Amino acid sequence: MDLCKQQGWRTWLFPVEVGVRGFCSQSVHRLMTAVRTTGRESEVAIQRLSYAAERASSWLWLRREEKSWRQSTNTK
């Protein structure tokens, strides 16, 4: 963010929440308002966020038994 500010850009740290089932919290809607995205454009962006969250969650669930993901016993 500092580099962006040095370039003269205005920056915000704007955390948003999207649940594993694709539910977009109010923070997502506030972000859309803050960046002046409204109407159909906002709706499409929120749908895409929702879809991406569901897909990522599904991908993780399907790979939950991956042996390479097991916690390492060597923590050095």
C-alpha positions in Angstrom: 0.0 0.0 0.0 2.9 2.3 0.7 4.2 2.0 -2.8 0.7 2.9 -4.2 0.6 5.9 -1.9 4.0 7.0 -3.1 2.7 6.9 -6.7 -0.1 9.3 -5.7 -2.9 6.8 -5.5 -5.5 6.8 -2.8 -5.7 3.4 -1.1 -8.0 1.6 1.4 -7.6 -1.6 3.3 -11.0 -3.1 2.8 -11.4 -6.6 4.1 -14.5 -8.4 2.9 -16.2 -11.7 3.9 -17.5 -14.4 1.7 -18.6 -17.6 3.3 -17.7 -21.1 2.1 -21.2 -21.5 0.7 -20.9 -18.4 -1.3 -22.8 -16.0 1.0 -21.4 -12.5 0.6 -21.6 -10.5 3.8 -22.6 -6.8 4.1 -18.9 -5.9 3.8 -18.9 -6.9 0.1 -21.9 -4.7 -0.5 -20.2 -1.8 1.2 -17.1 -2.4 -0.9 -19.2 -2.2 -4.1 -20.7 1.1 -2.9 -17.3 2.5 -1.9 -15.9 1.8 -5.4 -19.1 3.2 -6.9 -20.2 -0.1 -8.5 -23.9 -0.2 -8.7 -26.8 -2.0 -10.4 -26.0 -4.9 -12.7 -22.3 -4.5 -12.6 -22.3 -4.8 -8.8 -24.7 -7.8 -9.0 -22.4 -9.6 -11.4 -19.3 -9.0 -9.3 -21.0 -10.3 -6.2 -22.2 -13.4 -8.1 -18.7 -14.0 -9.3 -17.3 -13.7 -5.7 -19.9 -16.1 -4.5 -19.2 -18.6 -7.2 -15.4 -18.4 -6.6 -15.9 -19.0 -2.9 -18.1 -22.0 -3.5 -15.7 -23.5 -6.0 -12.7 -23.0 -3.8 -14.5 -24.6 -0.8 -15.6 -27.5 -2.9 -12.0 -28.0 -4.2 -10.6 -28.1 -0.7 -13.3 -30.5 0.5 -12.7 -32.9 -2.4 -9.0 -32.9 -1.5 -9.4 -33.2 2.2 -7.7 -36.6 2.3 -4.6 -35.6 0.4 -1.6 -37.1 2.2 0.7 -34.3 1.1 -1.5 -31.9 3.2 -0.9 -33.8 6.4 0.8 -31.8 9.2 4.5 -32.4 9.2 6.0 -34.1 12.3 9.3 -32.3 11.7 8.7 -28.7 12.8 12.3 -27.5 12.7 
